[in-house]
Amino acid sequence: MLKDLRLISLASASLFILYICVQLFIPSYTGVFPIEVEIPEGTSFRQAMDILHKHNLIRDKNIFIILGRISGMDKKIRAGYYAFWGYMSPYQVYNRFKEGRIIEYEVTINEGDSLLEIKQKLSQKKIISEVDFERLSTDRTFLSSMNIKSQSLEGYLYPDTYKFPKGAKPSTTLKTMIDRLRREYNQEIWDGLKRLGWDENQMLTLASIIEREAVTDKERPIISAVYHNRLRLGMPLQADPTAIYGIKSYKEKIYRKDLLRNTPYNTYIIKGLPPGPIASPGVQSIRAALNPARLPYLYFVSKNDGTHIFSKTLEEHNRAIRNVRQGIQSTITEEAES
C-alpha cells in the first residue's frame, strides 16, 4: 500500500513537472507571422498576463502570475508594443515582457535640422505623423505648457539620437526632445543669459543662426562675435540662412534674390534678431551665442572649405570676397587645364 502511494506521488510529481515544462518551454503561439501585442499604460501585471493569454502566447497564466510575484515583476510593467514570434516559448515571451523589450523606433536629429527636416524624419520612422507634428509644433496651448515663448517649436527640439516607443503620444515625444534640450542648460548658460539680459528664445535664435553658419567649433565664438558686434552697433545681422527660412531648404543654394525677400526672418530686411530660431542648435552653438569671442569683426565670408575670412571693415571684407572668388576661379582654371 505504501509502495503504491509512493508510486502515485512520484507519478503525480512527474506529471506536474512535465506540465510545468510544457507550460514554460513548449511554444503556445505557432503562427507563421510575428504578432504585436499592446500593453496599455496603467495595465496591471495580472491584466498583462490576461492579454498574453488572449493572444495564445501563454497557456496557464496563473503560473506566470506566480512567477511575477516571486520575482517582483508584478510591480514593474513597461507599457508599449511587444513583438513575438511563433518559435518563442512562453518562458521566452515572459522574459521579453519582463525585460520591457518594447518596439522602439530610433531617429537621429542632426545639429542644424529645421522643423521641416525633423518632421520628415519623425514621419518616415512612423513616430509622429506630419499632420500631428504640424499641429503640435505651432499649438499655442502646447507651447505655453512647455514654457516656450516663440511662434513654434523651431529650435527647441534638441539634436540627438532618440529611441521612441511605438504608439507614444506625439506630445510626449516632443516633450522628450524639449526636455533633452533643457538638460543641457548648466550654470554657465544661466549665467550667460543673466549677463546679456536675454531670454531662452533670444539665445536659441542666435545659436540657430550660428549653427547654420559655422562648420567648425573653433569658429562658432568668432561668428557669434560678428553678430553681437552688429547688434550692439544697430547693424542688420545679414545672415544668409535667415533669408531662406520658411522658403526653401537650407541645403539649396542661396541667390541674391533670396536676400531681398521681405520676410519677418530675413535679417537683410529687419534689424536685430528674427522672432525665433531657424533650426535646432547644438550645445556648442548655444554656448557660443552667450560667449562671443572678444574680437572686433563685423564681416565674414566663406572660403568654401568650412572656414571663413573675418574682417573689421567693409573694405577688408570686399577684398576678402575678391580673393575668395579669384581663388575659386584659379581652381576651376587649373582643373580645366589638367
C-alpha positions as CSV (number, residue, x, y, z in Angstrom):
1,M,0.0,0.0,0.0
2,L,2.8,2.4,1.0
3,K,4.7,1.5,-2.2
4,D,1.6,2.2,-4.3
5,L,1.3,5.6,-2.6
6,R,4.9,6.4,-3.4
7,L,4.4,5.4,-7.0
8,I,1.3,7.6,-7.2
9,S,3.2,10.5,-5.6
10,L,6.1,10.1,-7.9
11,A,3.9,9.8,-11.0
12,S,1.9,12.9,-9.8
13,A,5.2,14.9,-9.3
14,S,6.5,13.8,-12.7
15,L,3.2,14.8,-14.4
16,F,3.3,18.2,-12.5
17,I,6.9,18.8,-13.6
18,L,6.0,17.8,-17.2
19,Y,3.0,20.1,-17.0
20,I,5.2,23.0,-15.9
21,C,7.8,22.2,-18.6
22,V,5.1,22.2,-21.3
23,Q,3.7,25.5,-20.0
24,L,7.1,27.2,-19.9
25,F,9.0,25.7,-22.8
26,I,6.7,24.5,-25.5
27,P,5.6,27.3,-27.8
28,S,2.0,28.2,-27.5
29,Y,1.7,30.5,-30.4
30,T,2.5,28.7,-33.6
31,G,1.7,31.3,-36.2
32,V,4.0,31.9,-39.1
33,F,3.9,35.7,-38.9
34,P,5.2,37.9,-36.0
35,I,2.5,39.1,-33.6
36,E,2.4,42.5,-32.0
37,V,0.7,42.9,-28.6
38,E,0.0,46.3,-26.9
39,I,0.2,46.6,-23.2
40,P,-1.6,49.9,-22.5
41,E,-0.5,52.5,-19.9
42,G,-1.8,51.6,-16.5
43,T,-2.2,47.9,-17.1
44,S,-1.7,45.7,-14.1
45,F,0.6,42.6,-14.2
46,R,-2.4,40.3,-14.0
47,Q,-4.1,42.2,-16.8
48,A,-1.0,41.9,-18.9
49,M,-0.9,38.1,-18.4
50,D,-4.6,38.1,-19.5
51,I,-3.6,39.9,-22.7
52,L,-0.7,37.4,-23.4
53,H,-3.1,34.5,-22.7
54,K,-5.8,36.1,-25.0
55,H,-3.2,36.2,-27.8
56,N,-2.3,32.5,-27.2
57,L,1.3,33.4,-26.2
58,I,1.0,31.6,-22.8
59,R,-1.3,28.8,-21.7
60,D,-1.6,28.7,-17.9
61,K,-1.4,32.4,-17.0
62,N,-1.5,31.5,-13.2
63,I,2.0,30.1,-13.5
64,F,3.3,33.4,-14.8
65,I,1.4,35.4,-12.2
66,I,3.1,33.3,-9.5
67,L,6.5,33.9,-11.3
68,G,5.8,37.6,-11.4
69,R,5.1,37.7,-7.6
70,I,8.2,35.7,-6.8
71,S,10.5,38.0,-9.0
72,G,8.7,41.2,-8.0
73,M,7.9,41.7,-11.7
74,D,4.2,42.2,-10.9
75,K,5.0,45.7,-9.6
76,K,7.0,46.8,-12.7
77,I,5.4,46.8,-16.1
78,R,6.5,48.7,-19.1
79,A,3.7,49.8,-21.3
80,G,4.1,49.7,-25.1
81,Y,4.0,47.3,-28.1
82,Y,5.8,43.9,-27.9
83,A,6.7,41.7,-30.8
84,F,6.6,37.9,-30.5
85,W,7.3,35.0,-32.9
86,G,5.9,31.5,-33.3
87,Y,9.2,29.8,-32.3
88,M,9.2,31.6,-28.9
89,S,8.4,29.5,-25.8
90,P,6.0,31.0,-23.2
91,Y,9.0,31.5,-20.9
92,Q,10.8,33.5,-23.7
93,V,7.6,35.5,-24.1
94,Y,7.6,36.2,-20.4
95,N,11.3,37.2,-20.3
96,R,10.8,39.6,-23.2
97,F,7.9,41.1,-21.3
98,K,9.9,41.1,-18.0
99,E,12.8,42.9,-19.7
100,G,10.5,45.5,-21.1
101,R,11.7,45.0,-24.7
102,I,9.1,47.0,-26.4
103,I,9.1,48.0,-30.1
104,E,11.1,51.2,-30.4
105,Y,12.0,53.4,-33.4
106,E,15.4,55.1,-33.5
107,V,15.8,58.5,-35.1
108,T,18.8,60.9,-35.3
109,I,18.2,64.7,-35.3
110,N,21.2,66.5,-36.6
111,E,22.5,69.8,-35.5
112,G,21.1,72.4,-37.8
113,D,18.0,70.5,-38.7
114,S,14.9,72.6,-39.0
115,L,11.3,71.7,-38.2
116,L,10.9,70.6,-41.8
117,E,13.7,68.1,-41.7
118,I,12.6,66.9,-38.2
119,K,9.0,66.5,-39.3
120,Q,10.1,64.4,-42.3
121,K,12.4,62.2,-40.1
122,L,9.8,61.5,-37.5
123,S,7.2,60.8,-40.1
124,Q,9.4,58.4,-42.1
125,K,10.1,56.5,-38.9
126,K,6.4,56.4,-38.1
127,I,7.0,58.1,-34.8
128,I,4.7,61.2,-35.4
129,S,2.5,61.8,-38.4
130,E,3.2,65.0,-40.4
131,V,-0.3,66.2,-39.5
132,D,0.2,65.8,-35.8
133,F,3.7,67.3,-35.9
134,E,2.5,70.4,-37.8
135,R,-0.5,70.8,-35.4
136,L,1.5,70.5,-32.2
137,S,4.6,72.5,-33.3
138,T,2.6,75.7,-33.5
139,D,-0.1,74.9,-31.0
140,R,-0.3,77.8,-28.5
141,T,-1.6,75.7,-25.7
142,F,1.2,73.1,-26.1
143,L,3.9,75.8,-26.4
144,S,2.6,77.5,-23.3
145,S,2.6,74.2,-21.4
146,M,6.3,73.8,-22.2
147,N,7.0,77.5,-21.3
148,I,8.1,78.3,-24.9
149,K,7.7,81.9,-25.8
150,S,8.1,81.5,-29.5
151,Q,5.8,81.0,-32.5
152,S,6.7,77.4,-32.9
153,L,8.9,74.5,-31.7
154,E,11.7,75.6,-34.1
155,G,15.0,75.4,-32.2
156,Y,13.6,73.7,-29.2
157,L,13.9,70.1,-30.4
158,Y,17.4,69.1,-29.3
159,P,19.6,67.4,-31.9
160,D,20.4,63.9,-30.6
161,T,19.7,60.2,-31.3
162,Y,16.4,59.1,-29.7
163,K,14.5,55.8,-29.2
164,F,10.8,56.3,-29.1
165,P,8.4,53.5,-28.2
166,K,5.8,52.6,-30.8
167,G,2.4,54.2,-30.0
168,A,3.9,57.0,-27.9
169,K,1.8,60.1,-27.8
170,P,3.0,62.9,-30.1
171,S,3.1,65.4,-27.3
172,T,5.1,63.0,-25.1
173,T,7.7,62.5,-27.9
174,L,8.1,66.2,-28.5
175,K,8.3,66.9,-24.7
176,T,11.1,64.4,-24.5
177,M,13.1,66.3,-27.1
178,I,12.4,69.7,-25.4
179,D,13.4,68.3,-22.0
180,R,16.6,66.9,-23.6
181,L,17.5,70.5,-24.7
182,R,16.9,72.0,-21.3
183,R,19.1,69.3,-19.6
184,E,22.0,71.0,-21.4
185,Y,21.4,74.2,-19.5
186,N,24.2,74.3,-17.0
187,Q,25.2,77.2,-14.7
188,E,27.4,78.6,-17.5
189,I,24.4,79.0,-19.7
190,W,22.2,80.5,-17.0
191,D,25.0,83.0,-16.1
192,G,25.3,83.9,-19.8
193,L,21.6,84.6,-20.1
194,K,21.7,86.8,-17.0
195,R,24.7,88.7,-18.1
196,L,23.2,89.5,-21.5
197,G,19.7,90.1,-20.2
198,W,18.4,87.7,-22.8
199,D,15.6,85.0,-22.6
200,E,15.7,81.5,-23.9
201,N,14.2,82.4,-27.2
202,Q,16.8,85.0,-28.0
203,M,19.6,82.7,-27.1
204,L,18.3,79.8,-29.3
205,T,17.6,82.3,-32.1
206,L,21.2,83.5,-32.3
207,A,22.5,79.9,-31.6
208,S,20.5,78.6,-34.5
209,I,22.0,81.2,-36.9
210,I,25.5,80.3,-35.7
211,E,24.7,76.6,-36.2
212,R,23.8,77.2,-39.8
213,E,26.8,79.5,-40.5
214,A,29.6,77.6,-38.6
215,V,31.2,74.4,-39.6
216,T,34.0,74.1,-37.0
217,D,33.6,74.6,-33.3
218,K,36.6,76.9,-33.3
219,E,34.8,79.5,-35.4
220,R,31.5,79.5,-33.5
221,P,32.5,82.1,-30.9
222,I,34.1,84.2,-33.7
223,I,30.9,84.2,-35.8
224,S,29.0,84.9,-32.6
225,A,31.2,88.0,-32.0
226,V,30.3,89.3,-35.5
227,Y,26.6,89.1,-34.7
228,H,27.0,90.6,-31.2
229,N,29.0,93.5,-32.6
230,R,26.4,94.1,-35.2
231,L,23.6,94.0,-32.7
232,R,25.5,96.5,-30.5
233,L,26.0,98.9,-33.4
234,G,22.4,98.6,-34.6
235,M,23.5,97.0,-37.9
236,P,21.4,94.3,-39.6
237,L,22.8,90.8,-39.0
238,Q,22.7,90.0,-42.7
239,A,22.8,86.3,-42.0
240,D,22.2,84.4,-45.3
241,P,20.3,81.4,-43.7
242,T,17.6,83.7,-42.3
243,A,16.8,84.9,-45.8
244,I,15.5,81.5,-47.0
245,Y,14.0,80.3,-43.7
246,G,10.5,79.0,-44.4
247,I,11.0,79.5,-48.1
248,K,13.3,76.6,-49.1
249,S,15.7,74.1,-47.7
250,Y,18.9,75.3,-46.2
251,K,20.7,72.7,-48.4
252,E,19.7,74.7,-51.5
253,K,21.8,77.4,-53.0
254,I,21.2,81.0,-51.8
255,Y,20.8,83.6,-54.6
256,R,20.9,87.4,-54.4
257,K,17.1,87.5,-55.0
258,D,16.7,85.4,-51.8
259,L,18.5,88.2,-49.8
260,L,15.8,90.6,-50.9
261,R,12.8,88.6,-49.8
262,N,10.6,90.6,-47.4
263,T,10.0,88.1,-44.5
264,P,10.0,88.5,-40.7
265,Y,13.1,86.3,-40.5
266,N,15.2,87.9,-43.3
267,T,18.0,89.8,-41.4
268,Y,18.9,91.6,-44.6
269,I,15.5,93.3,-44.3
270,I,14.9,93.5,-40.5
271,K,17.2,94.8,-37.8
272,G,18.0,92.8,-34.7
273,L,17.2,89.1,-34.1
274,P,14.4,87.4,-36.0
275,P,11.3,86.4,-34.0
276,G,12.6,82.9,-33.3
277,P,15.1,80.2,-34.2
278,I,15.6,78.9,-37.7
279,A,17.0,75.5,-36.8
280,S,17.9,73.2,-33.9
281,P,21.3,74.4,-32.5
282,G,23.7,72.1,-30.7
283,V,25.2,72.9,-27.3
284,Q,28.4,74.4,-28.8
285,S,26.4,76.9,-30.8
286,I,24.3,77.7,-27.7
287,R,27.4,78.4,-25.6
288,A,28.9,80.5,-28.5
289,A,25.8,82.6,-28.6
290,L,26.2,83.5,-25.0
291,N,30.0,83.7,-25.0
292,P,31.2,85.6,-28.1
293,A,34.9,85.9,-28.7
294,R,36.3,89.4,-27.8
295,L,37.1,90.4,-31.4
296,P,36.2,93.5,-33.4
297,Y,35.0,91.7,-36.6
298,L,31.8,92.8,-38.4
299,Y,32.0,90.7,-41.5
300,F,32.9,87.2,-42.7
301,V,32.9,85.3,-46.0
302,S,33.2,81.6,-46.6
303,K,36.3,80.2,-48.1
304,N,34.3,77.2,-49.3
305,D,36.3,74.8,-47.2
306,G,34.3,75.0,-44.0
307,T,36.2,78.1,-42.7
308,H,35.8,81.8,-43.1
309,I,37.8,85.0,-43.6
310,F,36.8,87.6,-40.9
311,S,37.1,91.4,-41.4
312,K,36.8,94.5,-39.3
313,T,35.8,96.9,-42.2
314,L,33.7,96.7,-45.3
315,E,36.8,97.5,-47.4
316,E,38.6,94.5,-45.9
317,H,35.5,92.4,-46.4
318,N,35.2,93.3,-50.1
319,R,38.9,92.5,-50.6
320,A,38.4,89.1,-48.9
321,I,35.4,88.4,-51.2
322,R,37.5,89.2,-54.3
323,N,40.3,86.9,-53.0
324,V,37.9,84.0,-52.5
325,R,36.4,84.5,-55.9
326,Q,39.8,84.6,-57.6
327,G,40.8,81.5,-55.7
328,I,37.8,79.7,-56.9
329,Q,38.4,80.8,-60.5
330,S,42.0,79.8,-60.3
331,T,41.0,76.3,-59.1
332,I,38.5,76.0,-61.9
333,T,41.1,77.0,-64.5
334,E,43.7,74.6,-63.1
335,E,41.2,71.7,-63.2
336,A,40.2,72.6,-66.7
337,E,43.8,72.6,-67.9
338,S,44.6,69.3,-66.2
